[in-house]
Amino acid sequence: MTIEGTPVAVESVREVGPDTVALELETPEGFDAHPGQFVLLRAVPRDVDADETIDEDDVVMRHYTLSSPSVGETFEITVGIDPDGDLSPWLAALEGGETVHVEGPFGTITYERDEDIVAVAGGPGVGPAVSIAEAARDSGHDADVVYQDDEPAHVDRLEALKADGAAVVIVDEADSEGLASAIETHLDDGRLYAFGFEDFVTFVAETIEDAGGDPDEALIENFG
């Protein structure tokens, strides 16, 4: 069978935190994505002989949100590694030069570089959060990042954002009070974006409402 999507080269893979890597992928022709959007990535996570027939069951697909603030000849996704996962350990072990297939971009949560932002991230949500914050700073707008994780990723980019004037708050996974306090403190600093798994983004929405804000005005991406 033919794998659906556009074949693109993996340009590089680098570690960006504990159990987290960033993949730099070749940009397909006509691919125009904004920070906040995502792609569907398909791959066969094993060595495949040139004459081997690939079955549908061999192909694994996952959605990944862009973690680069812009798209040029390449773009970036951030992958959290699940040791028992079907795809992420294989992606993390790539050395560059391999091929994966992508479709997209998808998603209506986009940053148009036109306003101040507050990016709230849980776990792997840090990828799109830093991309939106960097895009905001590059466009002359203010950016706050609130990030909950015991083992933060993209620390170098977060430190660069902080040095550039962005407010960056990192709280432990068990510190719900600290997360709520940080969200409440920065709630009125710009349009709020939130990225993370269901429990996390539900907590963010409830915190916004408890603080007197309107969660429907926030742009929230639920990773499931």
Contacts in CASP RR format, 6 or more apart in sequence:
PFRMAT RR
TARGET T0000
AUTHOR 0000-0000-0000
METHOD contacts of the structure
MODEL  1
MTIEGTPVAVESVREVGPDTVALELETPEGFDAHPGQFVLLRAVPRDVDA
DETIDEDDVVMRHYTLSSPSVGETFEITVGIDPDGDLSPWLAALEGGETV
HVEGPFGTITYERDEDIVAVAGGPGVGPAVSIAEAARDSGHDADVVYQDD
EPAHVDRLEALKADGAAVVIVDEADSEGLASAIETHLDDGRLYAFGFEDF
VTFVAETIEDAGGDPDEALIENFG
1 53 0 8 1.000
1 54 0 8 1.000
1 55 0 8 1.000
1 56 0 8 1.000
1 59 0 8 1.000
3 42 0 8 1.000
3 43 0 8 1.000
3 44 0 8 1.000
3 54 0 8 1.000
3 59 0 8 1.000
3 101 0 8 1.000
4 42 0 8 1.000
4 101 0 8 1.000
4 103 0 8 1.000
5 40 0 8 1.000
5 42 0 8 1.000
5 101 0 8 1.000
5 102 0 8 1.000
5 103 0 8 1.000
6 28 0 8 1.000
6 31 0 8 1.000
6 101 0 8 1.000
6 102 0 8 1.000
6 103 0 8 1.000
7 99 0 8 1.000
7 100 0 8 1.000
7 101 0 8 1.000
8 25 0 8 1.000
8 26 0 8 1.000
8 27 0 8 1.000
8 28 0 8 1.000
8 99 0 8 1.000
8 100 0 8 1.000
8 101 0 8 1.000
8 102 0 8 1.000
9 25 0 8 1.000
9 26 0 8 1.000
9 96 0 8 1.000
9 97 0 8 1.000
9 98 0 8 1.000
9 99 0 8 1.000
10 23 0 8 1.000
10 24 0 8 1.000
10 25 0 8 1.000
10 26 0 8 1.000
10 94 0 8 1.000
10 96 0 8 1.000
10 97 0 8 1.000
10 98 0 8 1.000
10 99 0 8 1.000
10 100 0 8 1.000
11 24 0 8 1.000
11 25 0 8 1.000
11 26 0 8 1.000
11 74 0 8 1.000
11 96 0 8 1.000
11 97 0 8 1.000
12 23 0 8 1.000
12 24 0 8 1.000
12 96 0 8 1.000
13 21 0 8 1.000
13 22 0 8 1.000
13 23 0 8 1.000
13 24 0 8 1.000
13 91 0 8 1.000
13 92 0 8 1.000
13 94 0 8 1.000
13 95 0 8 1.000
13 96 0 8 1.000
14 21 0 8 1.000
14 22 0 8 1.000
14 24 0 8 1.000
15 21 0 8 1.000
16 22 0 8 1.000
16 78 0 8 1.000
16 153 0 8 1.000
16 154 0 8 1.000
16 156 0 8 1.000
17 151 0 8 1.000
17 152 0 8 1.000
17 153 0 8 1.000
17 154 0 8 1.000
17 155 0 8 1.000
18 151 0 8 1.000
18 153 0 8 1.000
19 80 0 8 1.000
19 81 0 8 1.000
19 83 0 8 1.000
19 151 0 8 1.000
20 78 0 8 1.000
20 79 0 8 1.000
20 80 0 8 1.000
20 81 0 8 1.000
20 124 0 8 1.000
20 153 0 8 1.000
20 154 0 8 1.000
21 78 0 8 1.000
21 79 0 8 1.000
21 80 0 8 1.000
21 81 0 8 1.000
21 91 0 8 1.000
21 92 0 8 1.000
22 67 0 8 1.000
22 76 0 8 1.000
22 77 0 8 1.000
22 78 0 8 1.000
22 79 0 8 1.000
22 154 0 8 1.000
23 76 0 8 1.000
23 77 0 8 1.000
23 78 0 8 1.000
23 79 0 8 1.000
23 91 0 8 1.000
23 94 0 8 1.000
24 74 0 8 1.000
24 75 0 8 1.000
24 76 0 8 1.000
25 74 0 8 1.000
25 75 0 8 1.000
25 76 0 8 1.000
25 77 0 8 1.000
25 100 0 8 1.000
25 102 0 8 1.000
26 73 0 8 1.000
26 74 0 8 1.000
27 71 0 8 1.000
27 72 0 8 1.000
27 73 0 8 1.000
27 74 0 8 1.000
27 75 0 8 1.000
28 102 0 8 1.000
31 71 0 8 1.000
31 75 0 8 1.000
31 104 0 8 1.000
31 105 0 8 1.000
32 71 0 8 1.000
32 105 0 8 1.000
33 39 0 8 1.000
33 66 0 8 1.000
33 71 0 8 1.000
33 75 0 8 1.000
33 104 0 8 1.000
33 105 0 8 1.000
34 105 0 8 1.000
34 110 0 8 1.000
34 111 0 8 1.000
34 112 0 8 1.000
35 66 0 8 1.000
35 68 0 8 1.000
35 69 0 8 1.000
35 70 0 8 1.000
35 110 0 8 1.000
35 111 0 8 1.000
35 128 0 8 1.000
35 131 0 8 1.000
35 132 0 8 1.000
35 135 0 8 1.000
36 65 0 8 1.000
36 66 0 8 1.000
36 107 0 8 1.000
36 109 0 8 1.000
36 110 0 8 1.000
36 111 0 8 1.000
36 128 0 8 1.000
36 131 0 8 1.000
36 132 0 8 1.000
36 193 0 8 1.000
36 195 0 8 1.000
36 221 0 8 1.000
37 65 0 8 1.000
37 66 0 8 1.000
37 104 0 8 1.000
37 105 0 8 1.000
37 106 0 8 1.000
37 107 0 8 1.000
37 109 0 8 1.000
37 110 0 8 1.000
38 63 0 8 1.000
38 64 0 8 1.000
38 65 0 8 1.000
38 66 0 8 1.000
38 104 0 8 1.000
38 105 0 8 1.000
38 106 0 8 1.000
38 107 0 8 1.000
38 221 0 8 1.000
39 63 0 8 1.000
39 64 0 8 1.000
39 66 0 8 1.000
39 77 0 8 1.000
39 102 0 8 1.000
39 103 0 8 1.000
39 104 0 8 1.000
39 105 0 8 1.000
39 106 0 8 1.000
40 61 0 8 1.000
40 62 0 8 1.000
40 63 0 8 1.000
40 102 0 8 1.000
40 103 0 8 1.000
40 104 0 8 1.000
40 106 0 8 1.000
41 61 0 8 1.000
41 62 0 8 1.000
41 63 0 8 1.000
41 64 0 8 1.000
41 77 0 8 1.000
41 87 0 8 1.000
41 100 0 8 1.000
41 101 0 8 1.000
41 102 0 8 1.000
42 59 0 8 1.000
42 60 0 8 1.000
42 61 0 8 1.000
42 100 0 8 1.000
42 101 0 8 1.000
42 102 0 8 1.000
42 103 0 8 1.000
43 59 0 8 1.000
43 60 0 8 1.000
43 87 0 8 1.000
43 90 0 8 1.000
43 91 0 8 1.000
43 100 0 8 1.000
43 101 0 8 1.000
44 54 0 8 1.000
44 58 0 8 1.000
44 59 0 8 1.000
44 60 0 8 1.000
45 60 0 8 1.000
45 86 0 8 1.000
45 87 0 8 1.000
45 89 0 8 1.000
45 90 0 8 1.000
45 91 0 8 1.000
46 58 0 8 1.000
46 90 0 8 1.000
48 54 0 8 1.000
48 58 0 8 1.000
60 86 0 8 1.000
60 87 0 8 1.000
62 87 0 8 1.000
62 88 0 8 1.000
63 106 0 8 1.000
64 77 0 8 1.000
64 78 0 8 1.000
64 79 0 8 1.000
65 77 0 8 1.000
65 78 0 8 1.000
65 125 0 8 1.000
65 127 0 8 1.000
65 128 0 8 1.000
65 195 0 8 1.000
65 221 0 8 1.000
66 75 0 8 1.000
66 76 0 8 1.000
66 77 0 8 1.000
66 105 0 8 1.000
66 128 0 8 1.000
66 131 0 8 1.000
67 76 0 8 1.000
67 77 0 8 1.000
67 78 0 8 1.000
67 127 0 8 1.000
67 128 0 8 1.000
67 130 0 8 1.000
67 131 0 8 1.000
67 154 0 8 1.000
68 74 0 8 1.000
68 75 0 8 1.000
68 76 0 8 1.000
68 131 0 8 1.000
69 131 0 8 1.000
69 132 0 8 1.000
69 134 0 8 1.000
69 135 0 8 1.000
69 138 0 8 1.000
70 135 0 8 1.000
70 138 0 8 1.000
76 131 0 8 1.000
78 124 0 8 1.000
78 125 0 8 1.000
78 126 0 8 1.000
78 127 0 8 1.000
78 153 0 8 1.000
78 154 0 8 1.000
79 88 0 8 1.000
79 91 0 8 1.000
79 92 0 8 1.000
79 124 0 8 1.000
80 88 0 8 1.000
80 124 0 8 1.000
80 153 0 8 1.000
81 88 0 8 1.000
81 89 0 8 1.000
81 92 0 8 1.000
82 88 0 8 1.000
82 89 0 8 1.000
83 89 0 8 1.000
91 100 0 8 1.000
109 193 0 8 1.000
109 219 0 8 1.000
109 220 0 8 1.000
109 221 0 8 1.000
111 117 0 8 1.000
111 132 0 8 1.000
111 135 0 8 1.000
111 136 0 8 1.000
111 193 0 8 1.000
113 135 0 8 1.000
113 136 0 8 1.000
113 138 0 8 1.000
113 139 0 8 1.000
113 141 0 8 1.000
114 139 0 8 1.000
114 141 0 8 1.000
115 136 0 8 1.000
115 141 0 8 1.000
115 190 0 8 1.000
115 191 0 8 1.000
116 136 0 8 1.000
116 141 0 8 1.000
116 142 0 8 1.000
116 143 0 8 1.000
116 189 0 8 1.000
116 190 0 8 1.000
116 191 0 8 1.000
117 132 0 8 1.000
117 133 0 8 1.000
117 136 0 8 1.000
117 141 0 8 1.000
117 142 0 8 1.000
117 143 0 8 1.000
117 144 0 8 1.000
117 190 0 8 1.000
117 191 0 8 1.000
117 192 0 8 1.000
117 193 0 8 1.000
118 143 0 8 1.000
118 144 0 8 1.000
118 145 0 8 1.000
118 146 0 8 1.000
118 186 0 8 1.000
118 187 0 8 1.000
118 189 0 8 1.000
118 190 0 8 1.000
118 191 0 8 1.000
118 192 0 8 1.000
118 193 0 8 1.000
119 128 0 8 1.000
119 129 0 8 1.000
119 130 0 8 1.000
119 132 0 8 1.000
119 133 0 8 1.000
119 143 0 8 1.000
119 144 0 8 1.000
119 145 0 8 1.000
119 146 0 8 1.000
119 192 0 8 1.000
119 193 0 8 1.000
119 194 0 8 1.000
119 195 0 8 1.000
120 129 0 8 1.000
120 145 0 8 1.000
120 146 0 8 1.000
120 147 0 8 1.000
120 183 0 8 1.000
120 192 0 8 1.000
120 193 0 8 1.000
120 194 0 8 1.000
120 195 0 8 1.000
120 204 0 8 1.000
121 127 0 8 1.000
121 128 0 8 1.000
121 129 0 8 1.000
121 130 0 8 1.000
121 145 0 8 1.000
121 146 0 8 1.000
121 147 0 8 1.000
121 148 0 8 1.000
121 149 0 8 1.000
121 194 0 8 1.000
121 195 0 8 1.000
121 196 0 8 1.000
122 147 0 8 1.000
122 148 0 8 1.000
122 149 0 8 1.000
122 195 0 8 1.000
122 196 0 8 1.000
122 197 0 8 1.000
122 200 0 8 1.000
123 147 0 8 1.000
123 148 0 8 1.000
123 149 0 8 1.000
123 153 0 8 1.000
123 196 0 8 1.000
123 197 0 8 1.000
123 200 0 8 1.000
124 153 0 8 1.000
124 195 0 8 1.000
124 196 0 8 1.000
124 223 0 8 1.000
125 195 0 8 1.000
125 196 0 8 1.000
125 221 0 8 1.000
125 223 0 8 1.000
126 147 0 8 1.000
126 149 0 8 1.000
126 152 0 8 1.000
126 153 0 8 1.000
126 154 0 8 1.000
126 158 0 8 1.000
126 195 0 8 1.000
127 153 0 8 1.000
127 154 0 8 1.000
127 195 0 8 1.000
128 193 0 8 1.000
128 195 0 8 1.000
128 221 0 8 1.000
129 145 0 8 1.000
129 147 0 8 1.000
129 193 0 8 1.000
129 195 0 8 1.000
130 145 0 8 1.000
130 154 0 8 1.000
130 157 0 8 1.000
130 158 0 8 1.000
130 161 0 8 1.000
132 143 0 8 1.000
132 193 0 8 1.000
133 143 0 8 1.000
133 144 0 8 1.000
133 145 0 8 1.000
133 161 0 8 1.000
133 166 0 8 1.000
134 143 0 8 1.000
134 157 0 8 1.000
134 161 0 8 1.000
136 142 0 8 1.000
136 143 0 8 1.000
137 143 0 8 1.000
137 161 0 8 1.000
137 164 0 8 1.000
137 165 0 8 1.000
137 166 0 8 1.000
142 166 0 8 1.000
142 189 0 8 1.000
142 190 0 8 1.000
143 161 0 8 1.000
143 166 0 8 1.000
143 167 0 8 1.000
144 166 0 8 1.000
144 167 0 8 1.000
144 168 0 8 1.000
144 169 0 8 1.000
144 186 0 8 1.000
144 189 0 8 1.000
144 190 0 8 1.000
145 158 0 8 1.000
145 161 0 8 1.000
145 166 0 8 1.000
145 167 0 8 1.000
145 168 0 8 1.000
145 169 0 8 1.000
146 169 0 8 1.000
146 171 0 8 1.000
146 179 0 8 1.000
146 182 0 8 1.000
146 183 0 8 1.000
146 186 0 8 1.000
147 158 0 8 1.000
147 168 0 8 1.000
147 169 0 8 1.000
147 170 0 8 1.000
147 171 0 8 1.000
148 170 0 8 1.000
148 171 0 8 1.000
148 172 0 8 1.000
148 173 0 8 1.000
148 175 0 8 1.000
148 179 0 8 1.000
148 200 0 8 1.000
149 170 0 8 1.000
149 173 0 8 1.000
150 172 0 8 1.000
150 173 0 8 1.000
152 158 0 8 1.000
152 170 0 8 1.000
158 168 0 8 1.000
158 170 0 8 1.000
159 168 0 8 1.000
161 168 0 8 1.000
162 168 0 8 1.000
167 186 0 8 1.000
167 189 0 8 1.000
169 182 0 8 1.000
169 186 0 8 1.000
171 178 0 8 1.000
171 179 0 8 1.000
171 182 0 8 1.000
176 203 0 8 1.000
179 203 0 8 1.000
179 207 0 8 1.000
180 203 0 8 1.000
180 207 0 8 1.000
180 210 0 8 1.000
183 192 0 8 1.000
183 204 0 8 1.000
183 207 0 8 1.000
183 208 0 8 1.000
183 211 0 8 1.000
184 207 0 8 1.000
184 211 0 8 1.000
187 208 0 8 1.000
187 211 0 8 1.000
187 213 0 8 1.000
191 217 0 8 1.000
191 218 0 8 1.000
191 219 0 8 1.000
192 208 0 8 1.000
192 217 0 8 1.000
192 218 0 8 1.000
192 219 0 8 1.000
193 218 0 8 1.000
193 219 0 8 1.000
193 220 0 8 1.000
193 221 0 8 1.000
194 200 0 8 1.000
194 201 0 8 1.000
194 204 0 8 1.000
194 205 0 8 1.000
194 218 0 8 1.000
194 219 0 8 1.000
194 220 0 8 1.000
194 221 0 8 1.000
195 201 0 8 1.000
195 220 0 8 1.000
195 221 0 8 1.000
195 223 0 8 1.000
196 221 0 8 1.000
196 222 0 8 1.000
196 223 0 8 1.000
197 222 0 8 1.000
197 223 0 8 1.000
197 224 0 8 1.000
198 222 0 8 1.000
198 223 0 8 1.000
198 224 0 8 1.000
201 220 0 8 1.000
201 221 0 8 1.000
201 222 0 8 1.000
204 215 0 8 1.000
204 218 0 8 1.000
204 220 0 8 1.000
205 215 0 8 1.000
205 218 0 8 1.000
205 220 0 8 1.000
206 215 0 8 1.000
208 214 0 8 1.000
208 215 0 8 1.000
208 218 0 8 1.000
209 215 0 8 1.000
END
